Amino acid sequence: MLISRYDPLEHGDLAALICVDRPDIQAVIIEQLSLLSFNIHTAHDREEAELRLHERVYEIVVVQSTFAGGDVESNPALDALAHLPLDQRRHSYVVLVGRELEGRSEMEAFRHGVDLTLREEGLDELKITAGRGIVRQESLYAAFHAVRKMALGA
């Protein structure tokens, strides 16, 4: 049975959005991200994913390749992410999970417009792999965010 989560957030809390509709995969992802102190929000269909993505910026978004009956090419959550403003999208680390994916392939991640691909069998690596990836992404975009803040006068 799928878990519905919408943990309350305080200023400065880390938030994760999980767009997964398989209970076994969802449970592992929730466990792994909870170990990194993420507050968890879930989405079970296209509408819920779009609503969540438009209401806040998530530090990490995990998407199942077959979410909501789609496939990796017609995935509604990936489509919603692709249509976010770039400033918002650059703040989220996106992980695509699927049994047909090549695990931890930068080229495949680039092809699908995500930051990391993981095979379902490799989900027990999510805590370590995503943790490192988020730190790496923050350092890559640090200059961009600094210039953006200066331009906005913040």
C-alpha positions in Angstrom: 0.0 0.0 0.0 1.3 3.4 -0.9 2.2 5.8 1.9 0.8 9.4 1.7 3.2 11.8 3.4 3.2 15.6 3.7 5.5 16.3 6.5 5.2 19.8 8.0 8.1 22.1 7.1 9.8 24.8 9.1 12.1 27.4 7.6 15.4 25.8 6.6 14.1 22.2 6.6 15.1 19.9 3.7 12.2 18.6 1.7 12.0 15.7 -0.7 9.3 14.9 -3.2 8.8 11.3 -4.0 6.8 10.5 -7.2 6.6 6.8 -7.0 3.6 4.5 -7.3 5.1 1.2 -6.2 4.8 0.6 -2.5 8.0 -1.5 -2.2 10.1 1.1 -4.0 8.5 4.0 -2.2 9.2 2.5 1.2 12.9 2.1 0.5 13.2 5.7 -0.8 11.4 7.1 2.2 13.7 5.1 4.5 16.9 6.3 2.7 15.9 10.0 2.5 14.7 10.0 6.1 18.2 8.9 7.1 19.4 12.2 5.5 16.9 14.1 7.6 14.6 15.1 4.7 11.0 15.8 5.3 9.0 13.7 2.9 6.2 14.7 0.6 4.6 12.1 -1.8 2.8 12.4 -5.0 0.7 9.5 -6.5 -0.4 11.0 -9.8 0.3 13.7 -12.3 -1.9 16.4 -10.7 -0.5 15.8 -7.2 3.1 16.0 -8.6 2.4 19.2 -10.5 0.7 20.8 -7.4 3.6 19.9 -5.1 6.3 21.1 -7.6 4.5 24.5 -7.9 4.0 25.0 -4.2 7.6 24.8 -3.1 11.2 24.1 -4.2 12.4 20.6 -3.2 16.0 19.9 -2.5 15.5 16.4 -4.0 12.9 14.9 -6.2 12.8 11.1 -6.8 10.8 9.9 -9.8 9.9 6.4 -10.8 10.4 5.9 -14.5 6.9 4.4 -14.8 5.2 6.9 -12.6 1.5 7.4 -13.2 1.4 4.9 -16.0 4.0 6.7 -18.1 7.4 5.6 -19.2 10.7 7.4 -19.2 9.8 9.3 -22.4 6.2 10.3 -21.3 6.7 10.6 -17.6 4.3 13.2 -16.1 6.6 14.1 -13.2 9.6 14.6 -15.5 7.4 16.7 -17.8 6.3 18.9 -14.9 9.9 19.3 -13.8 11.0 20.2 -17.3 8.4 23.0 -17.4 9.5 24.6 -14.1 11.3 28.0 -14.3 15.1 27.3 -14.6 15.8 29.2 -11.3 13.5 26.8 -9.5 14.7 23.6 -11.3 18.4 24.4 -10.5 17.6 24.1 -6.8 16.3 20.5 -7.0 18.4 17.4 -7.4 16.4 14.9 -9.5 16.8 11.2 -9.3 15.2 8.9 -11.8 14.6 5.3 -10.7 13.8 2.4 -12.9 14.7 -1.2 -13.6 15.4 -0.4 -17.3 17.9 2.4 -16.4 21.6 2.2 -16.3 22.6 2.9 -12.7 24.6 6.1 -11.9 25.2 6.9 -15.6 25.8 10.6 -16.1 25.1 10.3 -19.8 21.8 8.6 -19.3 20.9 11.2 -16.6 21.7 14.0 -19.0 19.6 12.4 -21.7 16.6 12.3 -19.4 17.1 15.8 -17.9 17.8 14.5 -14.4 20.8 14.6 -12.1 21.1 10.9 -11.3 19.7 7.6 -12.6 19.4 4.5 -10.3 18.3 1.0 -11.0 15.6 -0.3 -8.6 18.1 -2.8 -7.3 20.5 0.0 -6.3 18.1 2.0 -4.1 20.0 1.0 -1.0 22.7 3.3 -2.3 20.3 6.3 -2.5 21.4 7.8 0.8 25.1 7.9 -0.1 24.8 8.6 -3.8 22.2 11.4 -3.5 23.9 12.9 -0.5 27.2 13.3 -2.5 25.3 14.4 -5.6 23.5 17.2 -3.7 26.8 18.5 -2.3 28.4 18.4 -5.7 25.4 20.2 -7.3 25.5 22.9 -4.6 29.2 23.6 -5.3 28.6 23.6 -9.1 25.8 26.1 -8.9 27.3 28.2 -6.0 28.6 30.9 -8.4 25.4 31.0 -10.4 23.3 31.5 -7.2 25.7 34.2 -5.9 25.5 36.2 -9.1 21.8 35.8 -9.2 21.5 37.2 -5.6 23.7 40.1 -6.5 21.6 40.9 -9.6 18.4 40.8 -7.6 19.9 43.0 -4.9 19.4 40.4 -2.2 
